[in-house]
Amino acid sequence: MNHPFMSRLRDSIQDLHDQAQDTAPLDAILSRSITQPEYTAVLGRLYGFTVPLETLLDRSLRGFELNHPYSDLMRAPDLYKDLIYFGVTGNELRNMPQARLPSTLELPAALGMLYLMEGSRLGGIIIARNLEDCLGLGPDCGTAYFSSYGKDPHALKDDFDRQLVSWVAMTREDDAVINGARDGFAALIAWMNAMERSH
């Protein structure tokens, strides 16, 4: 969406986007050098961040009327599907480490983090293609999360962007939304970098 606020929001997280691409897991996927066990570990790490984040957003977005039920936007079910495909058991999923996030967020920060999650769908399309090329995976077999299985990532993101622009115009909470997006991105990078240090 071409709007001054959306351009400012994208520019404000560009440095963090560049940092994320430099993390070992994402670099291995983009360079098509990742192995299936390494990819499964990346999915598990993402699951450990996404589950608590979506619980936090579900709580923090109450009272904000999204155009789609938030349950329809959640990404953790697709991660669950991918991990089960690779043989991870339900018990192992329940015992996976999870990120420690705040218990609640102010609405602007929650919207900034939701922007981050919705925006990641578009990058996920590129990642899914790389995984298809290097590991032979697909939406039904290991890339449900990155391919936004059964959904139109562009339509979902465009719809949310329009709603966010309208809300920011009414509330003038643009700085708080941007800070929320940056905080969410920084937390994700720190979580993924901790995975690298543990291996």
C-alpha positions as CSV (number, residue, x, y, z in Angstrom):
1,M,0.0,0.0,0.0
2,N,1.5,3.3,-1.1
3,H,0.7,5.7,1.8
4,P,3.1,8.1,3.7
5,F,2.5,6.3,7.0
6,M,3.1,2.9,5.5
7,S,6.3,4.1,3.8
8,R,7.5,5.5,7.1
9,L,6.6,2.3,8.9
10,R,8.5,0.2,6.4
11,D,11.5,2.4,6.5
12,S,11.6,2.4,10.3
13,I,12.0,-1.4,10.5
14,Q,14.3,-1.8,7.5
15,D,17.5,-2.0,9.6
16,L,15.8,-4.8,11.6
17,H,14.7,-6.6,8.4
18,D,18.3,-6.5,7.3
19,Q,19.5,-8.0,10.6
20,A,16.9,-10.8,10.3
21,Q,18.2,-11.7,6.9
22,D,21.7,-12.0,8.4
23,T,20.7,-14.6,11.0
24,A,22.1,-18.0,10.3
25,P,18.7,-19.8,9.8
26,L,17.3,-17.3,7.3
27,D,20.6,-17.0,5.5
28,A,20.7,-20.8,5.1
29,I,17.2,-20.9,3.7
30,L,17.8,-18.0,1.3
31,S,21.1,-19.5,0.1
32,R,19.4,-22.9,-0.2
33,S,21.9,-24.6,1.9
34,I,19.6,-25.6,4.8
35,T,19.1,-29.3,5.7
36,Q,15.8,-30.8,6.7
37,P,16.8,-31.2,10.4
38,E,18.0,-27.6,10.5
39,Y,14.7,-26.5,8.9
40,T,12.7,-28.4,11.5
41,A,14.7,-26.8,14.3
42,V,13.9,-23.3,12.7
43,L,10.2,-24.2,12.7
44,G,10.3,-25.2,16.3
45,R,12.0,-22.0,17.2
46,L,9.4,-19.9,15.3
47,Y,6.7,-21.9,17.0
48,G,8.2,-21.0,20.4
49,F,7.9,-17.3,19.6
50,T,4.6,-17.3,17.6
51,V,2.5,-19.1,20.2
52,P,3.1,-16.7,23.0
53,L,3.0,-13.7,20.6
54,E,-0.4,-14.7,19.2
55,T,-1.7,-15.3,22.7
56,L,-0.5,-11.8,23.7
57,L,-2.0,-10.2,20.5
58,D,-5.3,-12.0,21.0
59,R,-5.5,-10.5,24.5
60,S,-4.3,-7.0,23.5
61,L,-6.4,-6.6,20.4
62,R,-9.8,-7.2,22.1
63,G,-12.0,-4.2,21.5
64,F,-10.4,-3.5,18.1
65,E,-12.6,-4.7,15.3
66,L,-10.4,-6.3,12.7
67,N,-11.9,-7.0,9.2
68,H,-11.1,-10.7,9.8
69,P,-11.5,-12.6,13.1
70,Y,-8.0,-12.7,14.7
71,S,-8.2,-16.5,14.8
72,D,-8.2,-16.5,11.0
73,L,-4.9,-14.6,11.0
74,M,-3.1,-16.8,13.5
75,R,0.1,-18.4,12.1
76,A,0.8,-21.0,14.9
77,P,-1.6,-23.6,13.5
78,D,0.4,-23.7,10.3
79,L,3.7,-24.1,12.2
80,Y,2.0,-26.9,14.2
81,K,1.0,-28.6,10.9
82,D,4.6,-28.3,9.5
83,L,6.2,-29.7,12.7
84,I,3.8,-32.6,12.8
85,Y,4.6,-33.4,9.2
86,F,8.3,-33.7,10.2
87,G,7.5,-36.1,12.9
88,V,7.5,-33.8,16.0
89,T,5.1,-35.2,18.5
90,G,2.4,-33.3,20.4
91,N,4.2,-33.9,23.6
92,E,7.4,-32.5,22.1
93,L,5.5,-29.4,20.9
94,R,4.0,-28.8,24.4
95,N,7.5,-29.0,25.9
96,M,9.2,-26.7,23.4
97,P,10.8,-23.5,24.9
98,Q,8.7,-20.4,24.5
99,A,9.7,-16.8,24.4
100,R,8.9,-14.7,27.5
101,L,6.8,-11.8,26.3
102,P,4.9,-9.1,28.2
103,S,1.5,-10.2,29.6
104,T,-0.3,-7.4,27.7
105,L,0.3,-4.6,25.3
106,E,-1.2,-1.2,24.6
107,L,-3.3,-1.3,21.4
108,P,-0.9,0.7,19.2
109,A,2.0,-1.6,20.1
110,A,-0.2,-4.7,19.4
111,L,-1.1,-3.3,16.0
112,G,2.5,-2.7,15.2
113,M,3.3,-6.3,16.0
114,L,0.4,-7.5,14.0
115,Y,1.7,-5.4,11.1
116,L,5.0,-7.3,11.5
117,M,3.3,-10.7,11.4
118,E,1.1,-9.8,8.4
119,G,4.1,-8.4,6.5
120,S,6.1,-11.5,7.1
121,R,3.6,-13.4,4.9
122,L,5.0,-11.8,1.8
123,G,8.6,-12.7,2.6
124,G,7.3,-16.1,3.4
125,I,6.4,-16.7,-0.2
126,I,10.0,-16.3,-1.3
127,I,11.2,-18.5,1.6
128,A,8.6,-21.2,0.6
129,R,9.9,-21.2,-3.0
130,N,13.5,-21.6,-1.8
131,L,12.4,-24.5,0.4
132,E,10.6,-26.2,-2.5
133,D,13.8,-25.9,-4.6
134,C,16.3,-27.1,-2.0
135,L,14.2,-29.6,0.1
136,G,11.3,-30.5,-2.2
137,L,8.7,-29.2,0.3
138,G,5.3,-27.7,-0.4
139,P,2.3,-26.2,1.4
140,D,1.0,-29.7,2.3
141,C,4.4,-31.0,3.2
142,G,6.4,-28.7,5.4
143,T,5.8,-25.1,4.2
144,A,2.3,-24.3,5.4
145,Y,3.6,-21.5,7.6
146,F,5.8,-19.8,5.0
147,S,3.3,-20.2,2.2
148,S,0.3,-19.0,4.3
149,Y,-1.5,-22.3,3.5
150,G,-5.0,-21.7,2.1
151,K,-4.8,-17.9,2.3
152,D,-4.0,-15.0,0.0
153,P,-1.1,-13.2,1.7
154,H,-1.3,-10.1,-0.5
155,A,-5.0,-9.7,0.1
156,L,-4.7,-10.2,3.9
157,K,-1.8,-7.7,4.2
158,D,-3.4,-5.1,2.0
159,D,-6.7,-5.3,3.9
160,F,-4.9,-4.9,7.3
161,D,-2.7,-2.1,5.9
162,R,-5.8,-0.1,4.9
163,Q,-7.4,-0.6,8.3
164,L,-4.2,0.4,10.1
165,V,-3.8,3.6,8.0
166,S,-7.4,4.6,8.8
167,W,-6.9,3.9,12.5
168,V,-3.7,5.9,12.7
169,A,-5.3,8.8,10.9
170,M,-8.0,8.9,13.5
171,T,-5.8,8.4,16.6
172,R,-2.5,9.9,15.6
173,E,-0.8,6.9,17.3
174,D,1.7,6.5,14.5
175,D,4.8,6.6,16.7
176,A,3.5,4.0,19.1
177,V,2.6,1.7,16.2
178,I,6.1,2.0,14.8
179,N,7.7,1.4,18.2
180,G,5.5,-1.7,18.6
181,A,6.6,-3.1,15.2
182,R,10.3,-2.4,16.1
183,D,10.0,-4.0,19.5
184,G,8.4,-7.1,18.0
185,F,11.0,-7.4,15.3
186,A,13.8,-7.0,17.8
187,A,12.4,-9.6,20.1
188,L,12.1,-12.1,17.2
189,I,15.7,-11.5,16.2
190,A,16.9,-12.0,19.7
191,W,14.9,-15.2,20.0
192,M,16.3,-16.6,16.8
193,N,19.9,-15.5,17.7
194,A,19.6,-17.3,21.0
195,M,18.8,-20.5,18.9
196,E,22.2,-20.0,17.1
197,R,24.0,-19.7,20.4
198,S,22.5,-22.8,21.8
199,H,23.8,-25.0,18.9
